[in-house]
């Protein structure tokens, strides 16, 4: 691989940032769902899993188009930095929701986390052509997609593992999510 064919360090950091964000999304989604089920009981598991899934998906449907318009008008870098700062704040609110034991606050944080991710997405994809050469776009996009799916898979496994490891102390588990947000 020649020096010209290597992807830029800026792209590497973007990919790492989005990896940690997707990982965090999937871990927190499961933590929130497990928390709600632990509070409301196993009889509510199916219904609350469905509610959690909807609260996770709806912000992407509602806010992504507007975030795309924003990414065309405002510096994508600024949007990415703002979105990552918001992620840290939202995860701190998640710690508080679990600490006080409030079910709908936890699901509200899940909604906010997805809203933050919907803000991040268009800027993330839109900045790629600014970070890599035209001849590298397909490869760069493939790495973004690859790392997103790796994060989804790892997050899906890590959510239950973290819950078990902390013995159901969800506020402690959410601190792990704060750490991931900071790493991103």
C-alpha positions as CSV (number, residue, x, y, z in Angstrom):
1,X,0.0,0.0,0.0
2,X,1.5,3.3,-1.0
3,X,1.5,6.4,1.1
4,X,-1.1,8.0,-1.3
5,X,-3.5,5.0,-0.8
6,X,-3.4,5.2,3.0
7,X,-6.4,6.7,4.7
8,X,-5.7,9.9,6.6
9,X,-5.2,10.0,10.3
10,X,-8.2,12.3,10.6
11,X,-10.4,9.6,9.0
12,X,-8.9,7.1,11.5
13,X,-10.0,9.3,14.4
14,X,-13.5,9.8,12.9
15,X,-13.9,6.1,12.5
16,X,-12.8,5.6,16.1
17,X,-15.2,8.3,17.3
18,X,-18.1,6.7,15.5
19,X,-17.2,3.2,16.7
20,X,-17.3,4.3,20.3
21,X,-20.6,6.2,19.7
22,X,-22.2,3.1,18.1
23,X,-20.8,0.9,20.9
24,X,-22.2,3.2,23.5
25,X,-25.6,3.4,21.8
26,X,-26.0,-0.4,21.8
27,X,-24.7,-0.9,25.4
28,X,-26.9,1.9,26.8
29,X,-30.0,0.7,24.9
30,X,-29.7,-2.7,26.6
31,X,-28.8,-1.3,30.0
32,X,-32.0,0.9,29.8
33,X,-34.1,-2.0,28.8
34,X,-32.7,-4.3,31.4
35,X,-33.1,-1.6,34.0
36,X,-36.8,-1.0,33.2
37,X,-37.5,-4.7,33.2
38,X,-35.8,-5.0,36.6
39,X,-37.9,-2.2,38.0
40,X,-41.2,-3.2,36.4
41,X,-40.8,-7.0,36.5
42,X,-40.4,-9.8,34.0
43,X,-44.1,-9.6,33.0
44,X,-43.3,-6.3,31.3
45,X,-40.2,-7.6,29.5
46,X,-41.7,-7.9,26.0
47,X,-43.7,-4.7,26.1
48,X,-40.8,-2.7,27.5
49,X,-38.3,-4.2,25.1
50,X,-40.6,-3.0,22.3
51,X,-41.0,0.5,23.9
52,X,-37.2,0.7,24.2
53,X,-36.7,-0.3,20.6
54,X,-39.2,2.4,19.4
55,X,-37.6,5.1,21.6
56,X,-34.2,4.1,20.1
57,X,-35.4,4.3,16.5
58,X,-37.8,7.3,16.5
59,X,-35.2,10.0,16.9
60,X,-33.3,8.7,13.8
61,X,-36.5,9.0,11.8
62,X,-37.4,12.4,13.2
63,X,-34.1,14.2,13.4
64,X,-31.7,12.8,10.8
65,X,-33.1,14.8,7.9
66,X,-32.8,18.1,9.8
67,X,-29.3,17.1,10.9
68,X,-28.4,16.6,7.2
69,X,-29.6,20.1,6.4
70,X,-27.6,21.4,9.3
71,X,-24.5,19.5,8.2
72,X,-24.7,21.2,4.8
73,X,-24.8,24.7,6.4
74,X,-22.6,24.4,9.5
75,X,-19.1,23.0,9.9
76,X,-19.3,19.2,10.1
77,X,-16.4,19.2,12.5
78,X,-18.2,21.5,14.8
79,X,-21.3,19.3,14.7
80,X,-19.2,16.2,15.4
81,X,-17.5,17.9,18.4
82,X,-20.9,19.1,19.7
83,X,-22.5,15.7,19.2
84,X,-19.7,14.0,21.2
85,X,-20.0,16.6,24.0
86,X,-23.8,16.0,24.1
87,X,-23.1,12.3,24.3
88,X,-21.1,12.8,27.5
89,X,-23.8,14.9,29.0
90,X,-26.6,12.5,28.0
91,X,-24.7,9.6,29.5
92,X,-24.2,11.5,32.8
93,X,-28.0,12.1,32.9
94,X,-28.3,8.3,32.3
95,X,-26.2,7.7,35.4
96,X,-28.6,9.9,37.4
97,X,-31.7,8.2,35.9
98,X,-30.4,4.8,37.1
99,X,-29.3,6.1,40.4
100,X,-32.7,7.6,41.3
101,X,-34.4,4.5,39.8
102,X,-36.7,6.4,37.5
103,X,-38.0,4.2,34.6
104,X,-39.2,6.9,32.3
105,X,-36.2,9.1,32.9
106,X,-34.0,6.2,31.8
107,X,-36.1,5.7,28.6
108,X,-36.0,9.5,28.1
109,X,-32.2,9.3,28.2
110,X,-32.4,6.5,25.6
111,X,-34.4,8.8,23.4
112,X,-31.9,11.7,23.9
113,X,-29.0,9.4,23.2
114,X,-30.6,8.4,19.8
115,X,-31.3,12.1,19.1
116,X,-27.6,12.9,19.7
117,X,-26.6,10.0,17.4
118,X,-29.0,11.3,14.7
119,X,-27.3,14.6,14.9
120,X,-23.9,13.0,14.5
121,X,-24.7,10.7,11.5
122,X,-25.0,13.1,8.6
123,X,-22.0,15.1,9.7
124,X,-20.0,11.8,10.0
125,X,-20.8,10.7,6.5
126,X,-20.6,14.2,5.0
127,X,-17.1,14.9,6.3
128,X,-15.6,11.7,4.8
129,X,-14.9,13.4,1.4
130,X,-13.2,16.2,3.2
131,X,-10.8,13.7,4.9
132,X,-10.0,11.2,2.1
133,X,-9.3,11.4,-1.6
134,X,-12.0,10.8,-4.1
135,X,-10.4,7.4,-5.0
136,X,-10.6,6.4,-1.3
137,X,-14.3,7.1,-0.7
138,X,-15.6,3.6,-1.2
139,X,-12.9,2.1,1.0
140,X,-13.4,4.8,3.7
141,X,-17.2,4.2,3.7
142,X,-16.6,0.4,3.9
143,X,-14.4,0.9,7.0
144,X,-17.1,3.2,8.6
145,X,-19.8,0.6,8.0
146,X,-17.5,-2.3,9.1
147,X,-16.7,-0.6,12.4
148,X,-20.4,0.3,13.0
149,X,-21.4,-3.3,12.7
150,X,-18.5,-4.4,14.9
151,X,-19.6,-1.9,17.5
152,X,-23.2,-3.1,17.3
153,X,-22.1,-6.7,17.8
154,X,-19.8,-5.9,20.7
155,X,-22.4,-3.6,22.3
156,X,-25.0,-6.3,22.1
157,X,-22.7,-8.7,23.9
158,X,-21.3,-6.1,26.3
159,X,-24.7,-4.8,27.6
160,X,-25.7,-8.1,29.3
161,X,-22.1,-8.8,30.4
162,X,-21.7,-5.4,32.1
163,X,-25.1,-5.7,33.7
164,X,-24.1,-9.1,35.1
165,X,-20.7,-7.9,36.2
166,X,-22.0,-4.9,38.2
167,X,-24.7,-7.1,39.8
168,X,-27.6,-5.0,38.5
169,X,-26.2,-1.7,39.8
170,X,-27.2,0.2,36.6
171,X,-25.8,3.5,37.7
172,X,-22.3,1.9,37.9
173,X,-22.9,0.3,34.5
174,X,-23.8,3.7,33.1
175,X,-20.5,5.1,34.3
176,X,-18.9,2.7,31.9
177,X,-21.0,4.4,29.1
178,X,-19.7,7.8,30.3
179,X,-16.2,6.4,29.9
180,X,-16.9,5.2,26.4
181,X,-18.4,8.6,25.5
182,X,-15.3,10.3,26.8
183,X,-13.1,7.9,24.8
184,X,-15.1,8.8,21.7
